[in-house]
């Protein structure tokens, strides 16, 4: 799961300062971390369909944030995609 320390690391890395939790880049980074955790969870627990629904909701929310960022600031979009290693 996403520990408090890991969350602070992501906020420092992607935010403007350590208290910047609402910026779109930080939100995308936090969602990506949760998505990666759940993906690993499903490699062990293949029949956990309730959590799978939550994963799909997280992916949809991240997709909406990425679309917003792509429309409004394409350079930041490309930067965050490469930094998070999303989209091969």
Biopython code that builds the backbone (N, CA, C, O; Angstrom):
import numpy as np
from Bio.PDB.StructureBuilder import StructureBuilder

atoms = [
    (1, "UNK", "N", (0.845, -1.187, 0.000)),
    (1, "UNK", "CA", (0.000, 0.000, 0.000)),
    (1, "UNK", "C", (0.880, 1.236, 0.000)),
    (1, "UNK", "O", (2.086, 1.151, 0.232)),
    (2, "UNK", "N", (0.286, 2.357, -0.255)),
    (2, "UNK", "CA", (0.995, 3.624, -0.325)),
    (2, "UNK", "C", (1.257, 4.128, 1.098)),
    (2, "UNK", "O", (0.335, 4.548, 1.798)),
    (3, "UNK", "N", (2.521, 4.081, 1.510)),
    (3, "UNK", "CA", (2.865, 4.516, 2.858)),
    (3, "UNK", "C", (2.936, 6.039, 2.918)),
    (3, "UNK", "O", (3.022, 6.715, 1.893)),
    (4, "UNK", "N", (2.898, 6.548, 4.112)),
    (4, "UNK", "CA", (2.949, 7.992, 4.319)),
    (4, "UNK", "C", (4.265, 8.563, 3.777)),
    (4, "UNK", "O", (4.281, 9.636, 3.174)),
    (5, "UNK", "N", (5.368, 7.837, 3.997)),
    (5, "UNK", "CA", (6.677, 8.297, 3.536)),
    (5, "UNK", "C", (6.746, 8.327, 2.013)),
    (5, "UNK", "O", (7.259, 9.280, 1.426)),
    (6, "UNK", "N", (6.218, 7.262, 1.367)),
    (6, "UNK", "CA", (6.232, 7.203, -0.106)),
    (6, "UNK", "C", (5.373, 8.318, -0.694)),
    (6, "UNK", "O", (5.723, 8.915, -1.712)),
    (7, "UNK", "N", (4.253, 8.590, -0.046)),
    (7, "UNK", "CA", (3.363, 9.652, -0.508)),
    (7, "UNK", "C", (4.080, 11.004, -0.435)),
    (7, "UNK", "O", (3.972, 11.816, -1.354)),
    (8, "UNK", "N", (4.816, 11.245, 0.664)),
    (8, "UNK", "CA", (5.570, 12.494, 0.804)),
    (8, "UNK", "C", (6.664, 12.601, -0.252)),
    (8, "UNK", "O", (6.917, 13.687, -0.772)),
    (9, "UNK", "N", (7.319, 11.480, -0.575)),
    (9, "UNK", "CA", (8.345, 11.479, -1.618)),
    (9, "UNK", "C", (7.742, 11.894, -2.957)),
    (9, "UNK", "O", (8.319, 12.711, -3.675)),
    (10, "UNK", "N", (6.585, 11.332, -3.291)),
    (10, "UNK", "CA", (5.937, 11.660, -4.559)),
    (10, "UNK", "C", (5.512, 13.122, -4.595)),
    (10, "UNK", "O", (5.633, 13.777, -5.630)),
    (11, "UNK", "N", (5.019, 13.633, -3.485)),
    (11, "UNK", "CA", (4.595, 15.029, -3.425)),
    (11, "UNK", "C", (5.792, 15.941, -3.620)),
    (11, "UNK", "O", (5.700, 16.938, -4.337)),
    (12, "UNK", "N", (6.923, 15.611, -2.988)),
    (12, "UNK", "CA", (8.131, 16.425, -3.157)),
    (12, "UNK", "C", (8.653, 16.366, -4.579)),
    (12, "UNK", "O", (9.117, 17.370, -5.119)),
    (13, "UNK", "N", (8.576, 15.181, -5.188)),
    (13, "UNK", "CA", (9.121, 15.007, -6.536)),
    (13, "UNK", "C", (8.273, 15.693, -7.602)),
    (13, "UNK", "O", (8.814, 16.303, -8.524)),
    (14, "UNK", "N", (6.954, 15.599, -7.484)),
    (14, "UNK", "CA", (6.080, 16.097, -8.544)),
    (14, "UNK", "C", (5.399, 17.421, -8.222)),
    (14, "UNK", "O", (4.883, 18.081, -9.125)),
    (15, "UNK", "N", (5.386, 17.816, -6.971)),
    (15, "UNK", "CA", (4.706, 19.052, -6.594)),
    (15, "UNK", "C", (5.625, 20.253, -6.635)),
    (15, "UNK", "O", (6.842, 20.114, -6.755)),
    (16, "UNK", "N", (5.034, 21.438, -6.534)),
    (16, "UNK", "CA", (5.806, 22.677, -6.511)),
    (16, "UNK", "C", (6.536, 22.816, -5.173)),
    (16, "UNK", "O", (7.644, 23.351, -5.123)),
    (17, "UNK", "N", (5.917, 22.336, -4.089)),
    (17, "UNK", "CA", (6.553, 22.312, -2.769)),
    (17, "UNK", "C", (6.008, 21.114, -2.007)),
    (17, "UNK", "O", (5.204, 20.351, -2.544)),
    (18, "UNK", "N", (6.440, 20.939, -0.752)),
    (18, "UNK", "CA", (6.040, 19.737, -0.009)),
    (18, "UNK", "C", (4.583, 19.749, 0.436)),
    (18, "UNK", "O", (4.068, 18.718, 0.869)),
    (19, "UNK", "N", (3.914, 20.885, 0.340)),
    (19, "UNK", "CA", (2.497, 20.958, 0.724)),
    (19, "UNK", "C", (1.565, 20.980, -0.491)),
    (19, "UNK", "O", (0.355, 21.144, -0.335)),
    (20, "UNK", "N", (2.105, 20.819, -1.673)),
    (20, "UNK", "CA", (1.340, 20.884, -2.917)),
    (20, "UNK", "C", (0.742, 19.515, -3.229)),
    (20, "UNK", "O", (1.302, 18.749, -4.014)),
    (21, "UNK", "N", (-0.394, 19.213, -2.611)),
    (21, "UNK", "CA", (-1.010, 17.905, -2.820)),
    (21, "UNK", "C", (-2.100, 17.932, -3.885)),
    (21, "UNK", "O", (-2.560, 16.875, -4.317)),
    (22, "UNK", "N", (-2.516, 19.107, -4.312)),
    (22, "UNK", "CA", (-3.655, 19.193, -5.217)),
    (22, "UNK", "C", (-3.303, 19.393, -6.663)),
    (22, "UNK", "O", (-4.190, 19.353, -7.516)),
    (23, "UNK", "N", (-2.028, 19.609, -6.978)),
    (23, "UNK", "CA", (-1.689, 19.847, -8.379)),
    (23, "UNK", "C", (-1.933, 18.583, -9.189)),
    (23, "UNK", "O", (-1.877, 17.471, -8.665)),
    (24, "UNK", "N", (-2.199, 18.769, -10.452)),
    (24, "UNK", "CA", (-2.576, 17.658, -11.321)),
    (24, "UNK", "C", (-1.450, 16.637, -11.435)),
    (24, "UNK", "O", (-1.708, 15.437, -11.529)),
    (25, "UNK", "N", (-0.197, 17.107, -11.428)),
    (25, "UNK", "CA", (0.935, 16.191, -11.546)),
    (25, "UNK", "C", (1.033, 15.282, -10.319)),
    (25, "UNK", "O", (1.301, 14.088, -10.448)),
    (26, "UNK", "N", (0.818, 15.844, -9.145)),
    (26, "UNK", "CA", (0.885, 15.052, -7.910)),
    (26, "UNK", "C", (-0.249, 14.036, -7.887)),
    (26, "UNK", "O", (-0.042, 12.885, -7.504)),
    (27, "UNK", "N", (-1.427, 14.448, -8.287)),
    (27, "UNK", "CA", (-2.563, 13.534, -8.280)),
    (27, "UNK", "C", (-2.332, 12.372, -9.238)),
    (27, "UNK", "O", (-2.649, 11.228, -8.913)),
    (28, "UNK", "N", (-1.780, 12.658, -10.418)),
    (28, "UNK", "CA", (-1.492, 11.597, -11.388)),
    (28, "UNK", "C", (-0.442, 10.650, -10.822)),
    (28, "UNK", "O", (-0.564, 9.433, -10.965)),
    (29, "UNK", "N", (0.588, 11.194, -10.180)),
    (29, "UNK", "CA", (1.646, 10.355, -9.612)),
    (29, "UNK", "C", (1.104, 9.451, -8.505)),
    (29, "UNK", "O", (1.461, 8.275, -8.438)),
    (30, "UNK", "N", (0.252, 9.986, -7.645)),
    (30, "UNK", "CA", (-0.319, 9.182, -6.562)),
    (30, "UNK", "C", (-1.236, 8.088, -7.107)),
    (30, "UNK", "O", (-1.213, 6.954, -6.627)),
    (31, "UNK", "N", (-2.038, 8.432, -8.106)),
    (31, "UNK", "CA", (-2.911, 7.425, -8.711)),
    (31, "UNK", "C", (-2.084, 6.327, -9.381)),
    (31, "UNK", "O", (-2.421, 5.146, -9.294)),
    (32, "UNK", "N", (-1.007, 6.723, -10.044)),
    (32, "UNK", "CA", (-0.150, 5.745, -10.718)),
    (32, "UNK", "C", (0.464, 4.783, -9.709)),
    (32, "UNK", "O", (0.544, 3.581, -9.962)),
    (33, "UNK", "N", (0.892, 5.302, -8.580)),
    (33, "UNK", "CA", (1.470, 4.443, -7.534)),
    (33, "UNK", "C", (0.436, 3.446, -7.020)),
    (33, "UNK", "O", (0.755, 2.272, -6.827)),
    (34, "UNK", "N", (-0.792, 3.893, -6.796)),
    (34, "UNK", "CA", (-1.850, 2.987, -6.335)),
    (34, "UNK", "C", (-2.189, 1.949, -7.403)),
    (34, "UNK", "O", (-2.440, 0.787, -7.082)),
    (35, "UNK", "N", (-2.198, 2.365, -8.671)),
    (35, "UNK", "CA", (-2.493, 1.450, -9.775)),
    (35, "UNK", "C", (-1.416, 0.371, -9.852)),
    (35, "UNK", "O", (-1.728, -0.803, -10.047)),
    (36, "UNK", "N", (-0.161, 0.759, -9.700)),
    (36, "UNK", "CA", (0.926, -0.230, -9.742)),
    (36, "UNK", "C", (0.812, -1.222, -8.584)),
    (36, "UNK", "O", (1.048, -2.417, -8.761)),
    (37, "UNK", "N", (0.450, -0.725, -7.403)),
    (37, "UNK", "CA", (0.283, -1.623, -6.254)),
    (37, "UNK", "C", (-0.826, -2.642, -6.529)),
    (37, "UNK", "O", (-0.648, -3.839, -6.302)),
    (38, "UNK", "N", (-1.962, -2.163, -7.015)),
    (38, "UNK", "CA", (-3.079, -3.070, -7.276)),
    (38, "UNK", "C", (-2.763, -4.055, -8.398)),
    (38, "UNK", "O", (-3.222, -5.197, -8.362)),
    (39, "UNK", "N", (-1.995, -3.635, -9.382)),
    (39, "UNK", "CA", (-1.606, -4.529, -10.462)),
    (39, "UNK", "C", (-0.789, -5.694, -9.914)),
    (39, "UNK", "O", (-0.997, -6.843, -10.305)),
    (40, "UNK", "N", (0.135, -5.397, -9.013)),
    (40, "UNK", "CA", (0.914, -6.461, -8.375)),
    (40, "UNK", "C", (0.012, -7.345, -7.503)),
    (40, "UNK", "O", (0.204, -8.559, -7.439)),
    (41, "UNK", "N", (-0.955, -6.740, -6.843)),
    (41, "UNK", "CA", (-1.895, -7.480, -5.997)),
    (41, "UNK", "C", (-2.658, -8.516, -6.822)),
    (41, "UNK", "O", (-2.900, -9.628, -6.353)),
    (42, "UNK", "N", (-3.037, -8.153, -8.051)),
    (42, "UNK", "CA", (-3.830, -9.064, -8.877)),
    (42, "UNK", "C", (-3.009, -10.197, -9.465)),
    (42, "UNK", "O", (-3.580, -11.182, -9.933)),
    (43, "UNK", "N", (-1.689, -10.087, -9.457)),
    (43, "UNK", "CA", (-0.870, -11.207, -9.904)),
    (43, "UNK", "C", (-0.969, -12.367, -8.921)),
    (43, "UNK", "O", (-0.804, -13.526, -9.302)),
    (44, "UNK", "N", (-1.240, -12.050, -7.649)),
    (44, "UNK", "CA", (-1.384, -13.082, -6.627)),
    (44, "UNK", "C", (-2.850, -13.455, -6.437)),
    (44, "UNK", "O", (-3.185, -14.636, -6.337)),
    (45, "UNK", "N", (-3.727, -12.450, -6.389)),
    (45, "UNK", "CA", (-5.157, -12.660, -6.109)),
    (45, "UNK", "C", (-5.972, -12.435, -7.387)),
    (45, "UNK", "O", (-6.557, -11.371, -7.589)),
    (46, "UNK", "N", (-5.996, -13.444, -8.230)),
    (46, "UNK", "CA", (-6.613, -13.315, -9.549)),
    (46, "UNK", "C", (-8.134, -13.135, -9.497)),
    (46, "UNK", "O", (-8.711, -12.551, -10.414)),
    (47, "UNK", "N", (-8.781, -13.617, -8.459)),
    (47, "UNK", "CA", (-10.239, -13.584, -8.402)),
    (47, "UNK", "C", (-10.792, -12.469, -7.530)),
    (47, "UNK", "O", (-11.964, -12.506, -7.155)),
    (48, "UNK", "N", (-9.979, -11.490, -7.203)),
    (48, "UNK", "CA", (-10.416, -10.368, -6.360)),
    (48, "UNK", "C", (-11.121, -9.331, -7.244)),
    (48, "UNK", "O", (-10.537, -8.310, -7.607)),
    (49, "UNK", "N", (-12.369, -9.608, -7.578)),
    (49, "UNK", "CA", (-13.095, -8.772, -8.531)),
    (49, "UNK", "C", (-13.561, -7.460, -7.919)),
    (49, "UNK", "O", (-13.756, -6.488, -8.649)),
    (50, "UNK", "N", (-13.743, -7.400, -6.619)),
    (50, "UNK", "CA", (-14.162, -6.158, -5.985)),
    (50, "UNK", "C", (-13.053, -5.115, -6.070)),
    (50, "UNK", "O", (-13.308, -3.951, -6.377)),
    (51, "UNK", "N", (-11.850, -5.531, -5.803)),
    (51, "UNK", "CA", (-10.724, -4.595, -5.914)),
    (51, "UNK", "C", (-10.444, -4.240, -7.368)),
    (51, "UNK", "O", (-9.975, -3.141, -7.665)),
    (52, "UNK", "N", (-10.730, -5.165, -8.270)),
    (52, "UNK", "CA", (-10.518, -4.901, -9.698)),
    (52, "UNK", "C", (-11.415, -3.741, -10.166)),
    (52, "UNK", "O", (-11.009, -2.928, -10.995)),
    (53, "UNK", "N", (-12.613, -3.681, -9.632)),
    (53, "UNK", "CA", (-13.508, -2.574, -9.972)),
    (53, "UNK", "C", (-12.913, -1.251, -9.495)),
    (53, "UNK", "O", (-12.971, -0.249, -10.207)),
    (54, "UNK", "N", (-12.347, -1.249, -8.298)),
    (54, "UNK", "CA", (-11.675, -0.060, -7.789)),
    (54, "UNK", "C", (-10.498, 0.331, -8.655)),
    (54, "UNK", "O", (-10.266, 1.517, -8.892)),
    (55, "UNK", "N", (-9.746, -0.662, -9.136)),
    (55, "UNK", "CA", (-8.626, -0.391, -10.034)),
    (55, "UNK", "C", (-9.100, 0.282, -11.316)),
    (55, "UNK", "O", (-8.484, 1.237, -11.787)),
    (56, "UNK", "N", (-10.177, -0.210, -11.866)),
    (56, "UNK", "CA", (-10.696, 0.375, -13.104)),
    (56, "UNK", "C", (-11.159, 1.812, -12.884)),
    (56, "UNK", "O", (-11.017, 2.650, -13.775)),
    (57, "UNK", "N", (-11.705, 2.104, -11.722)),
    (57, "UNK", "CA", (-12.109, 3.476, -11.414)),
    (57, "UNK", "C", (-10.883, 4.379, -11.295)),
    (57, "UNK", "O", (-10.903, 5.520, -11.757)),
    (58, "UNK", "N", (-9.809, 3.867, -10.671)),
    (58, "UNK", "CA", (-8.576, 4.646, -10.559)),
    (58, "UNK", "C", (-7.981, 4.929, -11.930)),
    (58, "UNK", "O", (-7.516, 6.038, -12.194)),
    (59, "UNK", "N", (-7.996, 3.926, -12.799)),
    (59, "UNK", "CA", (-7.456, 4.103, -14.141)),
    (59, "UNK", "C", (-8.268, 5.145, -14.902)),
    (59, "UNK", "O", (-7.703, 5.969, -15.622)),
    (60, "UNK", "N", (-9.580, 5.112, -14.746)),
    (60, "UNK", "CA", (-10.433, 6.100, -15.412)),
    (60, "UNK", "C", (-10.177, 7.511, -14.911)),
    (60, "UNK", "O", (-10.158, 8.459, -15.696)),
    (61, "UNK", "N", (-9.980, 7.651, -13.606)),
    (61, "UNK", "CA", (-9.711, 8.968, -13.035)),
    (61, "UNK", "C", (-8.365, 9.507, -13.530)),
    (61, "UNK", "O", (-8.243, 10.682, -13.873)),
    (62, "UNK", "N", (-7.355, 8.623, -13.560)),
    (62, "UNK", "CA", (-6.041, 9.050, -14.058)),
    (62, "UNK", "C", (-6.127, 9.440, -15.530)),
    (62, "UNK", "O", (-5.502, 10.412, -15.956)),
    (63, "UNK", "N", (-6.902, 8.682, -16.307)),
    (63, "UNK", "CA", (-7.068, 8.977, -17.730)),
    (63, "UNK", "C", (-7.669, 10.379, -17.920)),
    (63, "UNK", "O", (-7.230, 11.130, -18.791)),
    (64, "UNK", "N", (-8.668, 10.728, -17.106)),
    (64, "UNK", "CA", (-9.291, 12.051, -17.192)),
    (64, "UNK", "C", (-8.295, 13.144, -16.839)),
    (64, "UNK", "O", (-8.253, 14.181, -17.501)),
    (65, "UNK", "N", (-7.483, 12.921, -15.791)),
    (65, "UNK", "CA", (-6.462, 13.904, -15.430)),
    (65, "UNK", "C", (-5.443, 14.072, -16.554)),
    (65, "UNK", "O", (-5.032, 15.192, -16.860)),
    (66, "UNK", "N", (-5.033, 12.957, -17.172)),
    (66, "UNK", "CA", (-4.052, 13.033, -18.257)),
    (66, "UNK", "C", (-4.636, 13.751, -19.473)),
    (66, "UNK", "O", (-3.940, 14.527, -20.128)),
    (67, "UNK", "N", (-5.901, 13.498, -19.774)),
    (67, "UNK", "CA", (-6.537, 14.199, -20.891)),
    (67, "UNK", "C", (-6.598, 15.701, -20.631)),
    (67, "UNK", "O", (-6.360, 16.500, -21.536)),
    (68, "UNK", "N", (-6.917, 16.082, -19.402)),
    (68, "UNK", "CA", (-6.957, 17.498, -19.032)),
    (68, "UNK", "C", (-5.579, 18.131, -19.203)),
    (68, "UNK", "O", (-5.454, 19.220, -19.762)),
    (69, "UNK", "N", (-4.559, 17.450, -18.723)),
    (69, "UNK", "CA", (-3.202, 17.981, -18.819)),
    (69, "UNK", "C", (-2.752, 18.061, -20.270)),
    (69, "UNK", "O", (-2.059, 19.003, -20.654)),
    (70, "UNK", "N", (-3.135, 17.092, -21.069)),
    (70, "UNK", "CA", (-2.772, 17.085, -22.492)),
    (70, "UNK", "C", (-3.396, 18.264, -23.228)),
    (70, "UNK", "O", (-2.767, 18.869, -24.096)),
    (71, "UNK", "N", (-4.641, 18.585, -22.874)),
    (71, "UNK", "CA", (-5.317, 19.718, -23.513)),
    (71, "UNK", "C", (-4.717, 21.053, -23.100)),
    (71, "UNK", "O", (-4.582, 21.955, -23.927)),
    (72, "UNK", "N", (-4.352, 21.190, -21.810)),
    (72, "UNK", "CA", (-3.960, 22.488, -21.286)),
    (72, "UNK", "C", (-2.466, 22.755, -21.270)),
    (72, "UNK", "O", (-2.052, 23.910, -21.370)),
    (73, "UNK", "N", (-1.650, 21.722, -21.148)),
    (73, "UNK", "CA", (-0.200, 21.925, -21.109)),
    (73, "UNK", "C", (0.465, 20.657, -21.632)),
    (73, "UNK", "O", (0.785, 19.747, -20.867)),
    (74, "UNK", "N", (0.668, 20.613, -22.949)),
    (74, "UNK", "CA", (1.161, 19.394, -23.586)),
    (74, "UNK", "C", (2.573, 19.050, -23.127)),
    (74, "UNK", "O", (2.906, 17.871, -23.002)),
    (75, "UNK", "N", (3.407, 20.052, -22.874)),
    (75, "UNK", "CA", (4.779, 19.781, -22.440)),
    (75, "UNK", "C", (4.811, 19.096, -21.067)),
    (75, "UNK", "O", (5.586, 18.161, -20.863)),
    (76, "UNK", "N", (3.978, 19.553, -20.129)),
    (76, "UNK", "CA", (3.902, 18.897, -18.816)),
    (76, "UNK", "C", (3.369, 17.475, -18.964)),
    (76, "UNK", "O", (3.800, 16.566, -18.254)),
    (77, "UNK", "N", (2.434, 17.290, -19.885)),
    (77, "UNK", "CA", (1.878, 15.972, -20.158)),
    (77, "UNK", "C", (2.983, 15.014, -20.592)),
    (77, "UNK", "O", (3.099, 13.913, -20.054)),
    (78, "UNK", "N", (3.795, 15.432, -21.568)),
    (78, "UNK", "CA", (4.876, 14.586, -22.050)),
    (78, "UNK", "C", (5.886, 14.315, -20.950)),
    (78, "UNK", "O", (6.410, 13.206, -20.844)),
    (79, "UNK", "N", (6.162, 15.323, -20.128)),
    (79, "UNK", "CA", (7.125, 15.187, -19.047)),
    (79, "UNK", "C", (6.658, 14.151, -18.018)),
    (79, "UNK", "O", (7.426, 13.277, -17.617)),
    (80, "UNK", "N", (5.406, 14.255, -17.600)),
    (80, "UNK", "CA", (4.919, 13.332, -16.561)),
    (80, "UNK", "C", (4.777, 11.915, -17.095)),
    (80, "UNK", "O", (4.979, 10.955, -16.352)),
    (81, "UNK", "N", (4.434, 11.768, -18.365)),
    (81, "UNK", "CA", (4.349, 10.437, -18.975)),
    (81, "UNK", "C", (5.723, 9.770, -18.948)),
    (81, "UNK", "O", (5.834, 8.590, -18.618)),
    (82, "UNK", "N", (6.765, 10.521, -19.295)),
    (82, "UNK", "CA", (8.102, 9.927, -19.312)),
    (82, "UNK", "C", (8.627, 9.682, -17.899)),
    (82, "UNK", "O", (9.289, 8.671, -17.666)),
    (83, "UNK", "N", (8.354, 10.573, -16.954)),
    (83, "UNK", "CA", (8.854, 10.413, -15.585)),
    (83, "UNK", "C", (8.199, 9.258, -14.856)),
    (83, "UNK", "O", (8.836, 8.608, -14.026)),
    (84, "UNK", "N", (6.928, 8.992, -15.156)),
    (84, "UNK", "CA", (6.203, 7.896, -14.498)),
    (84, "UNK", "C", (6.277, 6.595, -15.278)),
    (84, "UNK", "O", (5.794, 5.564, -14.808)),
    (85, "UNK", "N", (6.877, 6.628, -16.465)),
    (85, "UNK", "CA", (6.999, 5.438, -17.322)),
    (85, "UNK", "C", (5.631, 4.855, -17.655)),
    (85, "UNK", "O", (5.408, 3.649, -17.553)),
    (86, "UNK", "N", (4.725, 5.736, -18.053)),
    (86, "UNK", "CA", (3.398, 5.315, -18.512)),
    (86, "UNK", "C", (3.468, 5.274, -20.031)),
    (86, "UNK", "O", (4.153, 6.099, -20.637)),
    (87, "UNK", "N", (2.787, 4.347, -20.645)),
    (87, "UNK", "CA", (2.739, 4.213, -22.096)),
    (87, "UNK", "C", (4.104, 3.902, -22.681)),
    (87, "UNK", "O", (4.880, 4.799, -23.009)),
    (88, "UNK", "N", (4.375, 2.629, -22.801)),
    (88, "UNK", "CA", (5.618, 2.100, -23.339)),
    (88, "UNK", "C", (6.305, 2.934, -24.286)),
    (88, "UNK", "O", (7.364, 2.557, -24.788)),
]
sb = StructureBuilder()
sb.init_structure("model")
sb.init_model(0)
sb.init_chain("A")
sb.init_seg("    ")
for serial, (resi, resn, name, xyz) in enumerate(atoms, 1):
    if name == "N":
        sb.init_residue(resn, " ", resi, " ")
    sb.init_atom(name, np.array(xyz, "f"), 0.0, 1.0, " ", f" {name:<3s}", serial, name[0])
structure = sb.get_structure()
